[in-house]
Amino acid sequence: MNNDQSNKLLKIQEILDKARKIIGIKFKDLWDIDFNQKDKGSIGNLIQEKLFNISRNSKKEPDFLDLNIELKVIPVKQTDLANETKTHIYKINNKKYKVAPKERMVLNLINYEILDKETKFEESSLFLKNKITLVIVYLHDFNLPKEEWFVIDAFIYNIKQNEQYEIIKKDWEIIKNKVNDGLAHELSEKDTDLLAACTKGSSANSVRNQPHNKILAKQRAFSFKIPFINSLITQYRDQKEIFELFSEYKKEYKVAYDYNEVISELKKLIGTDLSNYGNWNAFGKSPHRNAFKEYLKLNNNLLFDYLISTDYKIVCKVLKNNKIQEEIGAQHDLNIYDTINNNFYDSEFYSKVVLFKYIVIGINKENKTIESIYEYSFSNDDIETLEKVYELTKDEILRIMNLDQSDRIKPNFIQKGDDLLVHLRPHASKGINVYNKSSLNITRQTWWINKNLFKKIK
């Protein structure tokens, strides 16, 4: 490493140290500023301007241009939800916080004309702007004003050193190929695993021209989905030094499957005996699910790693007469404050329920073999229905908030019989049966997917 490279690394280390010095300090104790409570990007702009003296911009170059480093400020939320797919524990100021990513990480706007002409991911505008990124993570809390919030972590990642690099590269190619084919108007966040083309603009009607087709396409931006944000926090949290991020060794990347390859691999598991895996005598501990996870991890670790790190949710069910007997849990609870404060496409419901692909592993109760496998992924037509479900749910929450809540209220949420793809049920766990931090005196609710949607893999 020459002197120029050493000096550059030292400057990058200084930036990281500067970000980490404000961990745990409330924003009101850092800066005297009048927060716009409705400005979604106000925290990111605040840190960019006040901490690093970088003015608001939408440049195609990285924010720290001399170091080729982009800055991203992302929120996490404190959670006590039992069905949160992935959580992280932080200890700040002698207090423990159990947190989960709140939303996707938006990168840069997609220029369809430029993307159409790009040929290599490592030479693309996306890669050049976001190759090395300083991520500052702050704790978002709807129950507190913004000035009471604070940063809980800061780290730098090099996208080429991330274990999921090949999956991200594959996702970029999927998005680019649609644009090349004149199908930018058909892009969907569901097309890809970690890197997505999310809608971006003042409304869902923000559109722009696309190459190879006269149909206007929605304005979109590249973004990282929540599973990738989870992987970043897991891999880089509490980072103190950054030298290893710029080493020359070749990183061992996770395998990038496409959907058909996943289904093909899962079909091979039908007939597998799980009786020698897990602990089938562990009462109330989902022994069938644990047995399947243990089997897959030992016998097909590449597939196991891919499924747990991308947008798949695996559900194990005991079958009766080779049929699913109950509805399928979406593994996510209704978040009251998120629902009333966000539109559908920015909601947890969209990012943590709608965008995922669901696999049901059907297990024979008697002989403990994998008897059949089912799958479902919401289509674009489904998403229109789910947006209606979301708005009806929001309306019901707001209605209840205006009622006298001295007594427990039974909400009129979407039910299975409404035949709207999903429904809400009261949470089964007695320990978390109320919304402790909200003004709603109702039982905590969990999202479920109607079982009739699932198709058996043949």
N, C-alpha and C positions, 0 to 999 in steps of 0.2 A: 504494500500500500504506500503510495507516494505522499508527499506533504500536502498537496491539494486535496487528496481524498481524505486524509486525516483531519484537515481543517474543516472540511465539509461535514464529516461525522460529528465533530465537536460542536459545530453550530446546530446540527439537528438535535444532538443531545441537550443542548441549552434550551431549545424550543420545548422539548418534552419535559424537562425539569421545570420550566416556567409554567406549563399547564398543570403539572402535578402539585405545584405549590399552593394552588387554590382549592385543592380537594378538601371538602368538608366545611368550607367557608360560605356562609349564606351570601347570595348576590348583593343584598342590601348592605352587607358589611364590607363589600369590595368596592362598589361603585354607587354613587348618589345619582340615581336615575329614576325617572317616572316610567314604569313599565306599561306598555300597551298590552292589556290582558288578552286582547283578541287577535294580536299579531302572532301567527303560528311560528314564524321564524325569528321572533324577537330575541330569544336566548342565544341562538347561533350568531346573529348579527352583533349582539352585545359582546360576546366573547371575542369575536373576530375584530371588532373595532377597539374595544377597551383594553383587551389583554395583548393583542398583537399589532394594533394600530393599522389594520388592513380595512379599507373602506368596502362597503357593500359593492358586489360586482357579480357579473355573470360571464366572466372571461372564459375563454376556451383553454387558457393556461392554468397551471396549478396556482393556488393562493400565494405560497411562498415560492415565487418564481425562480429566485437565485438558487434554491435548493431542490427545486422540482418536487415540492411537497404540497399536497392538497389538504385542506382543513375541513373536517366534518364534525358537527356537534349534534349528538343524538340523545334522545330521551329514553330512560328506562322508568318503569313504574314499580312501586312497592306493591307486593301482592301477597295475599293469604289464600289465593284461589287454589284449591286442591287439584284442579284440572289444568293448571298451567303446564304446558308441555315441557318447558325448560326454564329453570330458575338459577340464579346466582346469589351467593351470600357475600355481602360486604360488611365490614366492621368499620364504621366511621364515627369518630368522637365517642368511642366506647359503647356504641349502640349498633346492634346487628340489623341489617336491612336485607330482606329477601326480595330480589328484584327480577324483572323479566323485561326484554325489549318491548317498547310500546308500539313501534311502527317501523316501516321499511326505512332504509337509508337512501334518500334520493341523491343521485349523482349529477350528471349533466343532461341537458336537453338533447333529444335525438334530432339531428338534422338529416332527414331522409336522403336528400341529394348527396350529402357527403358520405353517409354510411353506404350508400349504393356503390360508391366508387372505391371504398376501402377494400383491401384484399387480405391483409394479415392483421390478426388481433393485436400483436405487439407493436404495430405501426398505426393503430387506430386512434382516433381522437379520444375515445373513452380510456384506453390504456395509458396514453401519454399524460392525460390529466390526473388520473387516479392510481397510477402505479404505486406510489408511496403516499400514504395518507396518515395524518395525525387525527385520531379519533378522540374527542372529548365527550365523556358520558356524564349526563346530569340526571338527577332524580326529579322526575315530573310528578306532581301531586295535585290533583284537582281540588283537594280540600284546603290548599294553602295558596296565598297569592304568590306570584312568580318571584318576588323579591326574597321569599323565604326558601326558595329552592337552592340547590348547591351541586357542584360537580362531585362525582364519586369515583371517577377513574379517568385516566388518559393514557393512551398508548399509540404507537406508530406501527403500521404494518406495511410490508412490501408484498404486493399482490402475487408476485412470482414466487415468493417464499411461503405462500399460504398453501396448505395441504389440499385445498379444493380448487386450485388454479385450473385444472383441466375441465372441471365441471363448469366453471365460469366461462372459460373459453368456448366450450360447446354451446352454452346458452347464447353467447354473443353471435355465434355462427347461425343459430336458429333464427334469431331476430333479423340478422342481416339477410339471410336467404329469403325470408318473407318480403323484405323490402325489394330485393333483387327481382322477385317474381311479381312485383306490382301489387302486393297484398298487405301493404302497411295498414290499410283500413281494417284488416282482420287480425291484427296483432292483439294478443291477450297476455296478461301476466301469468296465465295458466299454461302458456306454451313452454315455459322453462322452469328450471329447478331452483336456482339461486339468484342469478342476474335476470331482472325482468324489465319489460317495457311498460312502465306504469303511466296512466293518464296524468297529464300535467297542464294546468291552465286555470283560469278563473272559473271555468265551468266545464262540464263534460262535453259541451258543444264547441270547445276550442279546437279548431281544425286547421290543417295546412296542406299544401300540395305534396304529392308524392311522385317519384319517378315511375314510368312504365304504366301509369293508370291515371285516368282523369278523375276518379273518385277521390274526394277529399278524405284524408285520414286524421284521426284524433291526434292532437299534439301529445307527445309522450316524452318521458325521460327515462334514462337508464336508472335502475335502482337495485339495491340488494335486498332480498327478502329476509324475513326474520330468522330463518334457520342459519343464514350466513352470519348475521349479526351475533347470534348465539355462539357460533364457532369462533368469531373474532374475540369475543369476551373470554371464552374458555382458553384460547391459545395465547392471548397477549395480556390478560388482566394483571394489574399490579406491576406492570413493566417498569424496570429501573434503567436498563441499558439497551441500546439499539444496535450494537455492533454486529451481532449475529444476523441481523436482517439484511446485511449487505455482503455477506460472505459469498464465496463463489461455488460452494458445494451445491449439488443438484438435490432439490427437495423431492422426497417421495410423495407423489400426488395420489389422491384418492381416485379410484376408477370412475369414469363418467359413463353411466348407462343411459340409454333412452328408455321410454316407457315400455315399448314392446320387449326389450331385453329384460326388463324387470319382471314382466308378466311371464316370459319364457322361463326365467330362473325359478320363479315361484311355482310354476306348474310342475317342475321336477320334484317338488317337495310333497306332492300328494301321495299318501300312503306311508309317509315317514312315521316311525314309531318314536314317540316322545317320552315313553315311560321311564327311560333311564336318565332323563334330564330334569333339572329343577328339583323342587321339593313338593311332591303332590300331597303331602300331609300338612302343608302350611295353611291352616284355616284362615280364610279371609285375605290371603296374600296373592290372589290371582295366580295360582300354580300353573295353569295352562299357558298363560302369557309368559311367565318366567321360564317355563320349560322350552317354549318356542324360541325365545331370545337366546337362551343358553345354547340350544342346538345350532341356530343360525350363526352365532358368533364363532362357534368351534368348527363348523363345517363349511361355511361360506362367508368368511370374514369380510371379503371385499364388498359383497352385497349388503351385509349387515351394516358396515360403515356408511355405505351410500344411503341406505334407507333412513338411518337415524340422523343424518346430517343434512338431508334435503327436505323437500316439501311432501313427505309421505307420513301418514299416520297408520300404524299397524294396530289392528284390534283383533284380539283372540276371543272366539265364542265357542262354547260347547253346543254342539248340534243335537237336534232330536229329529229322527227320521231324515237325516241328511238335510235339514233345513234350519235356517236362522230363526230362533224363537223370539227374539226381542229386538227392539230398535238399536241403532248403532250410536254410541256416544261419540260426539265430536271432540271430546277431551278439552272442552273449554267452557268456562262459566260465563254467564251474562255479566258484563261490566256496565253497571248503571251509568256512571259518570262519563265513560268513554262514549256510550251510546247517545246520550243527550247532547254531547259537545262536539261530535264529529259527524261528517257526512258519511255515507255508506262506504265509499272507496278509501277513506282515510281511517276507517274504524278497525278495531280489533276483530270484530266479527268477520270482516272481509279478509284481513290478512292472516287470521289464525283459524278460521273455519272454512271460508269459501275457497281460498286458493289452494288448499291441501288436496292431495290425492289419498283416497282411503282404500286400504286393503284389509279384508276380514279373513282371518285364518280359522277355518271351521274344524273343530277337533271332536272326535268321537269320545264321548264320556266314558264308555266302557273299556275300550282297548287303547285309548290315549294316542290314537294315530291322527295325522292330518287327513281329514276325509274329503274336504273340498276347500276351494279358495274363491273369494268373491272380491269384486273391485267396483269402485265408483269414483268419478271425478265430475264435478259440476260443469255443465256445458255453458256456453254463452247465453243460451236461452234460459237456462236455470238461473243465471246470475241476475237476469231481469226480475225473476220471481223473488229471489232472495233480497233484492233491493226493496221490494214491496214489503217483505217480511220485516226487514230492518226498520222501515219507516213506521209500520204498524206497532212494532215493539216500542219505538221511541215515543209514539203518541200515547201508548198505554202508560209508560213510565211517567210522562208529564201529567197525564190525567190523575194518576195516583198521588203525585206530589201536591196536587191542589186539594186533596181530601183531608178530612180529620183523621189522623193516624194514631189516635189513642189506643185503638185495638188493631191487632194483626189483620191486614187486608189480603184477600185472595185476589190476585191479579187475573185479568182476562187476557193472558198471552196466547200466542199461536199454539194450537194443539195439534196432535197427530191427525185428528179427524178433519182438520181444515185442508189437508192434502196440499200443503205448500212446501214440500220437500223436507223441511226441518220443523222442529217444534221445541218448546221449552218445557222442562219438568222441574219440580222442586228438587233440590239437592238431597241425595239419600243420606249423606253424612250428618249426624246429629251435632258434631262439633263445630260446623261452619254453616249453620242453618239460617243465619240472618246477615243482612248487609250492614255490618257494624259501623261503617264510616259514612253511610248515606242517610238521607232523611226519609228513607223508605222503610216502613215497618212491614216487610214482606219476606217470605222465605227465599233463600238464595236459589237461583235458577241455573240450570245447565242446558246447553244446546245438545239436541239429539237429531240424528238423520233418519228419515223414514226407511225402514229395512227393505221395502219393496223396490227401492231404487237400485239395490245391489245386484249385479249380474255374476253368475257363477262362471269362473274361468274354465273353458273346455279345451 
